Amino acid sequence: MQKDFGGDDFSVIGLMKGDAEGASQFSRSKKLNYPVFANSKDFDAYDVMFLPVTYLVDPSGMIVADDLDDAEAILAKTLNR
């Protein structure tokens, strides 16, 4: 999604439980093109109960969509692409 939709109006970030070194190793092993943060306060802010989970969050930090079965179609519509 970062490759297709990334830019000034959209970014992908990853959150994972664990330490920073684990996040770095995971990101490298999967060749991710977006940042992955470990033990982020965002787990609490977004009430993350299970992983993986996908949210579409607006620039103010509000969740505008969740449980995204078809995230790419929702993003294309939301970003008018």
C-alpha positions as CSV (number, residue, x, y, z in Angstrom):
1,M,0.0,0.0,0.0
2,Q,2.9,2.4,0.7
3,K,4.2,1.9,-2.8
4,D,0.7,2.5,-4.4
5,F,-0.7,5.2,-2.1
6,G,2.2,6.7,-0.2
7,G,2.8,10.4,-0.5
8,D,1.9,13.7,1.2
9,D,-1.7,12.5,1.9
10,F,-1.0,8.9,3.0
11,S,1.6,6.9,4.9
12,V,1.7,3.3,6.1
13,I,3.2,2.6,9.5
14,G,3.6,-0.7,11.4
15,L,3.1,-1.2,15.1
16,M,4.3,-4.4,16.8
17,K,4.7,-5.6,20.3
18,G,8.3,-6.2,21.4
19,D,11.4,-4.2,21.4
20,A,13.0,-1.8,18.9
21,E,15.6,-4.4,17.7
22,G,12.8,-6.9,17.1
23,A,10.9,-4.3,15.0
24,S,14.0,-3.5,13.0
25,Q,14.8,-7.2,12.3
26,F,11.2,-7.9,11.3
27,S,11.2,-4.9,9.0
28,R,14.4,-5.9,7.3
29,S,13.4,-9.6,7.0
30,K,10.1,-8.6,5.3
31,K,11.8,-5.9,3.2
32,L,9.1,-3.4,4.4
33,N,9.1,0.0,2.8
34,Y,7.5,1.8,5.8
35,P,8.5,2.3,9.4
36,V,7.7,-0.2,12.1
37,F,7.5,0.9,15.7
38,A,7.7,-1.3,18.8
39,N,5.6,-1.0,22.0
40,S,4.0,2.1,20.7
41,K,1.6,4.2,22.8
42,D,-0.7,3.9,19.8
43,F,-1.7,0.4,20.9
44,D,-3.4,2.0,23.9
45,A,-4.6,5.1,21.9
46,Y,-6.4,2.9,19.3
47,D,-7.4,0.2,21.8
48,V,-5.6,-2.5,19.8
49,M,-6.8,-5.9,21.1
50,F,-5.3,-8.3,18.5
51,L,-2.8,-8.3,15.6
52,P,-2.8,-7.9,12.8
53,V,-5.3,-5.1,12.5
54,T,-5.7,-2.4,9.9
55,Y,-7.0,1.1,10.5
56,L,-7.4,4.0,8.2
57,V,-6.5,7.1,10.3
58,D,-7.0,10.7,9.2
59,P,-4.3,13.4,9.7
60,S,-5.9,14.4,13.1
61,G,-5.5,10.8,14.4
62,M,-9.2,9.8,14.1
63,I,-10.0,6.3,12.8
64,V,-12.1,6.7,9.7
65,A,-12.3,3.0,8.8
66,D,-11.5,-0.3,10.5
67,D,-11.8,-4.0,9.8
68,L,-10.7,-3.3,6.3
69,D,-11.4,-6.3,4.2
70,D,-10.6,-4.4,1.0
71,A,-8.2,-1.8,2.3
72,E,-6.8,-0.8,-1.2
73,A,-10.3,-0.1,-2.6
74,I,-11.2,1.9,0.4
75,L,-7.9,3.9,0.2
76,A,-8.4,4.6,-3.5
77,K,-11.9,5.9,-2.9
78,T,-10.9,7.9,0.2
79,L,-7.8,9.5,-1.5
80,N,-9.8,10.0,-4.8
81,R,-7.3,7.9,-6.8
